[in-house]
Amino acid sequence: MNALDLLTEQHEEVDSLIQRIEASEGDAKEVLFQELADKVAAHAKIEEKIFYPAVMAKQTEEMLLESVEEHLAVKRVLADLIELDPNDDQFDAKLAVMKHQLEHHAHEEE
């Protein structure tokens, strides 16, 4: 599997998990969210430590720096979500914000 296929597959997996969280309640929602948090953190680390350095060039530098900033924004919302009860109304609002950020990021990256 090439790197782009792997990234695309991971993006789709994260999107699917978010959809499942949105449709869940109670303990199931919390379990799915923990899985999402782990996958997003691992994915960002792989991109920042392996993928981005491998494709860094003068013509990609600005885009990659923006991607790192997008990761930071997602991590901030993720940290907020970790502190919230998944049944809190604010949780769903923050999850929607994170979903939008991730969709934008994945689209640009791919």
Buried (B, 14 or more C-beta within 10 A) or exposed (E): EEEEEEBBEBBEBBBEBBEBBEEBEEEEBBEBBEBBBEBBBEBBEBBBEEBBEEEEEEEEEEEBEEBEEBBEBBBEBBEBBEEBEBEEEEBBEBBEBBBEBBBEBBEEBE
